[in-house]
């Protein structure tokens, strides 16, 4: 192929199921690449500020370009946070663009695929978020106590009946029996309640689905250990983010103290930030959020590191269909991949953000051999949900 140069870099943000930041890179031969990064104040501005260092460069030099951006943006904190999220979106757009230029799917640029599809797990939040889907007396019973173990179990059964075999619930959604949320302590009554939710859900679905439970970093080390011990007898796929993310030593001790599978990682950035967690085996399942972790190549790099320690990879994901497909490419290219989160079940507009009919089939994201990511952002949907003050991306030529 003849030389090709980047001519423009644009970004815009929308408010939908989540706040999504879309990135598009343009070239002098008409090819474009589109990416997505995690939300946050200033993320889109950092993407736009990166334009001056990308224009005139060959987009196929993905690694060197991303490396340079980390060096240039070091003053804004290139170890973590908004800067890394912004560069993650640029990285995804560069992989999409390079795939189109080279007529290769993105997963092949990452080293090739270990599987033809990426299994998803459905974020069900809690039973409360599935209200309105039942009928008659069942709905009345559900509405009386939306956080009862039975409501959680009803919701689990409903999602499994929709054809999904991997689900996740928020175990911290109800604060009942918690006396003071600031001290992160769970008394015996609170642990009994949470374990009863786990019991109800896992027994209802049996082996029809793997079931994980998210705690959103809410509990102290002692409470986390007691909660993990209380649910050891049930078929818990993993218990996620049971302690705050700042202290790896506490995370490691909780993991080592229980037979319950412990999962964490969405609040670490880049392979450097994940290294100690992996090398010290502070988790049983490593769970980065690819569109804020550092992008596609960086996540595969960290996944390979986790694979050296025989630690499985689950991808946290609150992305649009475009970012979800990008995550599927990463999952396909990672030997230790378990599943990719789907956060859009409750959003009727989720699928409208790409032009393809559906990116999820039979509980998985199938991967095609189409160049780049293989999906096209729908600018009509972007415009409809665009945040005030944002500018619509230019269409691809």
C-alpha positions in Angstrom: 0.0 0.0 0.0 1.1 3.5 -0.7 1.8 6.0 2.1 -1.3 7.2 4.0 -1.5 10.0 6.5 -3.8 11.0 9.3 -5.6 14.3 8.4 -8.0 14.8 11.4 -9.0 13.5 14.8 -12.5 14.1 16.2 -14.4 13.2 19.3 -17.9 13.6 20.6 -19.8 12.4 23.7 -23.4 11.0 24.1 -25.6 10.2 27.0 -27.4 6.9 26.6 -27.1 3.8 28.7 -23.8 5.3 29.8 -21.8 8.3 28.7 -19.9 7.2 25.7 -17.0 9.1 24.0 -16.6 8.3 20.3 -13.4 8.9 18.5 -12.9 9.1 14.7 -9.6 9.3 12.8 -9.5 10.5 9.2 -6.9 9.9 6.5 -5.9 11.5 3.2 -7.0 8.4 1.2 -10.6 8.5 2.6 -10.3 5.7 5.1 -11.5 6.3 8.7 -11.3 4.4 11.9 -13.7 4.8 14.8 -13.1 4.0 18.5 -14.7 4.5 21.9 -13.4 5.3 25.3 -14.7 5.4 28.8 -16.6 8.4 30.0 -15.2 11.2 32.2 -14.8 14.9 32.3 -12.1 16.0 29.9 -11.8 12.8 28.0 -13.1 14.1 24.7 -10.9 17.2 25.0 -7.8 15.1 25.5 -8.7 13.2 22.3 -9.1 16.4 20.4 -5.8 17.8 21.9 -4.0 14.8 20.6 -4.8 15.8 17.0 -1.6 17.9 16.5 0.6 14.9 17.3 -1.3 12.5 15.0 -1.9 14.6 11.9 0.6 13.7 9.2 1.5 10.3 10.8 0.9 6.9 9.3 -2.0 5.3 11.3 -0.6 1.9 10.8 2.1 2.7 13.3 -0.3 2.0 16.1 2.2 1.1 18.8 4.6 3.9 18.3 1.8 6.5 18.0 0.1 5.3 21.3 3.5 5.2 23.0 4.2 8.8 21.9 0.9 10.0 23.2 1.6 8.6 26.7 4.9 10.5 26.7 3.3 13.8 25.4 0.4 13.6 27.9 2.5 12.7 30.9 1.7 16.1 32.5 -2.0 15.3 32.6 -1.4 11.9 34.3 -0.6 9.2 31.7 -0.6 6.5 34.4 -4.3 6.4 35.0 -7.6 8.3 34.6 -8.9 10.5 31.8 -5.7 10.6 29.8 -5.4 6.8 29.6 -9.1 6.5 28.7 -8.7 9.1 25.9 -5.7 7.2 24.5 -7.7 4.0 24.8 -10.2 5.4 22.4 -7.5 6.5 20.0 -6.0 3.1 20.1 -9.3 1.4 19.2 -9.8 3.9 16.3 -6.3 3.2 15.0 -6.9 -0.6 15.1 -10.2 -0.1 13.3 -8.5 2.1 10.7 -5.4 -0.1 10.3 -7.6 -3.1 9.8 -9.4 -1.4 7.0 -6.2 -0.2 5.4 -4.7 -3.7 5.6 -8.0 -5.5 4.9 -7.7 -7.5 8.1 -10.0 -7.9 11.1 -8.8 -6.2 14.3 -8.2 -9.4 16.1 -5.6 -10.4 13.5 -3.6 -7.3 14.3 -3.6 -8.4 17.9 -2.0 -11.7 17.1 -4.9 -13.8 15.8 -8.0 -15.4 17.3 -8.3 -18.2 19.8 -12.1 -18.4 19.3 -14.7 -17.4 16.7 -17.0 -15.5 19.1 -16.8 -13.7 22.5 -19.1 -15.0 25.1 -21.0 -12.3 27.0 -22.4 -12.1 30.5 -25.4 -9.9 31.1 -25.3 -7.3 33.8 -28.7 -7.6 35.4 -28.1 -4.9 38.1 -30.7 -6.2 40.6 -34.2 -7.5 40.4 -35.4 -3.9 40.7 -34.2 -3.1 37.2 -36.3 -5.8 35.7 -39.6 -4.6 37.1 -42.3 -4.3 34.6 -41.3 -7.4 32.7 -43.5 -9.7 34.7 -47.3 -10.2 34.4 -50.2 -10.3 36.8 -49.7 -11.7 40.2 -46.1 -12.3 39.6 -45.5 -8.6 38.9 -47.4 -7.6 42.1 -45.3 -10.0 44.2 -42.1 -8.7 42.6 -43.0 -5.1 43.2 -43.7 -5.7 46.9 -40.0 -6.3 47.6 -37.8 -5.6 44.6 -34.6 -6.6 46.5 -35.9 -9.8 48.0 -33.9 -13.0 47.2 -37.0 -14.2 45.3 -37.0 -11.1 43.1 -33.3 -11.6 42.2 -34.1 -15.2 41.4 -37.1 -14.3 39.3 -34.9 -11.9 37.3 -32.2 -14.5 36.8 -34.7 -17.0 35.5 -36.1 -14.4 33.1 -32.7 -13.6 31.6 -31.7 -17.2 31.3 -35.0 -17.9 29.5 -34.0 -15.2 27.0 -31.1 -17.4 26.0 -28.2 -16.2 28.2 -25.9 -18.5 30.1 -23.8 -16.0 32.0 -25.2 -13.3 34.2 -24.2 -10.8 37.0 -26.1 -9.1 39.8 -25.3 -6.2 42.1 -25.0 -7.7 45.5 -24.7 -4.3 47.1 -27.8 -2.7 45.5 -29.8 -2.9 48.7 -28.3 -1.4 51.9 -30.6 -3.2 54.2 -29.1 -4.2 57.5 -26.1 -2.0 56.8 -25.9 0.5 59.7 -23.3 2.9 58.3 -22.2 2.8 54.7 -19.1 4.8 55.4 -17.4 2.3 57.7 -17.7 -0.5 55.1 -18.8 -3.0 57.8 -21.2 -5.9 57.3 -22.9 -7.3 60.4 -24.1 -10.9 60.6 -27.6 -9.9 59.5 -26.4 -8.1 56.4 -24.2 -11.1 55.4 -27.1 -13.5 56.0 -29.2 -11.4 53.6 -26.6 -11.2 50.9 -25.9 -14.9 51.1 -29.6 -15.6 50.8 -29.7 -13.6 47.6 -26.7 -15.7 46.3 -28.4 -18.9 47.3 -31.8 -18.0 45.7 -30.2 -17.0 42.4 -27.7 -19.9 42.1 -30.3 -22.5 43.1 -32.9 -21.1 40.7 -30.7 -21.2 37.6 -28.6 -24.2 38.6 -26.2 -25.1 35.9 -28.1 -23.3 33.2 -26.0 -20.2 33.8 -22.8 -19.0 35.4 -23.7 -16.3 38.0 -21.4 -13.5 39.3 -22.1 -10.9 41.9 -20.7 -7.4 42.0 -20.0 -5.5 45.3 -18.6 -2.3 43.8 -15.7 -1.9 46.3 -18.0 -1.4 49.2 -16.7 -3.6 52.0 -13.8 -3.7 54.5 -11.4 -6.6 54.4 -12.9 -8.4 57.3 -16.5 -8.0 56.0 -15.3 -9.1 52.5 -13.7 -12.2 53.9 -16.8 -13.1 55.9 -19.1 -12.5 53.0 -16.9 -14.6 50.7 -16.9 -17.4 53.2 -20.6 -17.3 53.6 -21.2 -17.9 49.9 -18.6 -20.6 49.4 -21.2 -23.4 49.4 -23.0 -21.9 46.4 -22.1 -22.0 42.7 -20.7 -18.5 42.5 -18.9 -17.8 39.2 -17.1 -14.9 40.9 -17.5 -12.3 43.6 -16.4 -8.9 42.1 -14.8 -5.9 43.7 -15.4 -6.8 47.3 -12.9 -4.3 48.7 -11.8 -0.8 47.6 -9.2 -0.8 44.8 -6.4 1.2 46.3 -4.9 -1.4 48.7 -3.6 -4.4 46.8 -2.5 -6.1 50.0 -6.0 -6.3 51.3 -7.3 -7.5 47.9 -4.7 -10.2 48.0 -5.5 -11.3 51.5 -9.2 -11.5 50.7 -8.5 -13.6 47.6 -6.3 -16.0 49.5 -8.7 -16.4 52.5 -11.6 -17.9 50.6 -12.5 -20.6 48.1 -15.0 -18.2 46.5 -13.6 -16.9 43.2 -12.6 -13.3 43.6 -12.5 -10.9 40.6 -11.2 -7.4 40.3 -9.3 -5.1 37.9 -11.6 -2.5 36.3 -9.9 0.3 38.3 -6.4 -0.5 37.2 -4.8 1.2 34.2 -2.3 -0.1 31.7 -0.1 -3.2 32.1 2.1 -1.4 34.6 -0.9 -0.8 36.9 -2.0 -4.4 36.6 1.4 -6.0 37.0 1.5 -6.3 40.8 -2.1 -7.5 41.0 -1.2 -10.3 38.6 2.2 -11.2 39.8 1.1 -11.3 43.5 -2.0 -13.3 42.4 -4.3 -10.8 44.1 -7.3 -12.0 42.1 -8.6 -15.3 40.7 -10.1 -13.5 37.7 -8.5 -10.4 36.2 -11.1 -7.9 34.9 -9.8 -4.8 33.1 -12.1 -2.3 31.3 -10.5 -2.2 27.9 -11.8 1.2 26.7 -10.2 2.9 29.7 -7.4 0.5 30.6 -5.2 1.5 27.7 -6.9 0.1 24.6 -6.9 -3.1 22.6 -3.2 -3.9 22.4 -2.5 -2.9 26.0 -5.3 -5.1 27.2 -4.1 -8.1 25.2 -0.6 -7.5 26.7 -1.9 -7.6 30.2 -4.1 -10.6 29.4 -1.0 -12.5 28.3 0.7 -11.5 31.6 -2.3 -12.9 33.5 -2.2 -16.0 31.4 1.4 -16.6 32.5 -0.1 -17.0 36.0 -3.0 -19.0 34.8 -5.4 -16.3 35.7 -8.5 -16.0 33.5 -9.6 -12.8 31.9 -13.1 -11.3 32.1 -13.6 -7.9 30.5 -15.6 -5.3 32.4 -17.6 -3.3 29.8 -20.2 -0.5 29.8 -19.7 0.4 26.2 -21.9 1.0 23.2 -22.1 -1.8 20.6 -19.0 -0.4 18.9 -16.9 -0.6 22.1 -18.4 -4.0 22.9 -17.3 -5.4 19.5 -13.9 -4.0 20.1 -13.8 -5.8 23.4 -14.9 -9.0 21.6 -11.8 -8.7 19.4 -9.6 -8.5 22.5 -11.4 -11.5 24.0 -10.9 -13.5 20.8 -7.2 -12.6 20.8 -6.6 -13.5 24.5 -6.0 -17.2 25.3 -7.4 -16.9 28.9 -10.6 -15.1 28.0 -13.8 -16.0 29.9 -16.5 -13.5 29.0 -17.3 -9.9 28.1 -19.8 -7.8 30.0 -23.0 -6.6 28.3 -24.4 -3.6 30.1 -27.1 -2.7 27.5 -29.9 -5.2 28.2 -32.2 -2.6 29.8 -31.5 0.1 27.1 -33.9 -0.1 24.2 -31.6 2.3 22.1 -28.4 0.3 22.7 -28.4 -1.6 19.4 -29.2 1.6 17.4 -25.7 3.0 17.8 -24.3 0.8 15.0 -25.7 0.2 11.6 -25.6 -3.6 11.8 -28.8 -5.3 12.9 -27.4 -7.0 16.0 -23.9 -7.6 17.4 -25.1 -10.2 20.0 -26.3 -13.6 18.9 -27.1 -16.5 21.2 -25.3 -15.1 24.2 -22.1 -14.1 22.3 -20.6 -11.6 20.0 -19.7 -13.4 16.8 -16.6 -12.1 15.0 -16.5 -11.7 11.3 -13.5 -11.4 8.9 -14.6 -7.9 7.9 -11.8 -5.4 8.1 -11.2 -3.4 11.3 -13.9 -3.8 14.0 -16.5 -4.9 11.5 -19.2 -2.5 12.7 -20.2 1.0 11.6 -21.2 3.8 14.0 -24.7 5.1 13.3 -24.4 8.9 13.3 -28.1 9.4 13.5 -28.2 7.7 16.9 -25.2 9.7 18.0 -26.8 12.9 17.0 -30.0 12.0 18.8 -28.2 11.4 22.1 -25.3 13.8 21.9 -24.5 15.8 25.0 -25.2 19.6 24.9 -22.2 21.5 23.5 -20.8 18.5 21.6 -20.2 18.5 17.8 -21.3 15.6 15.6 -18.5 13.6 14.0 -18.0 14.1 10.3 -19.3 11.1 8.3 -16.9 8.7 6.7 -16.3 9.6 3.1 
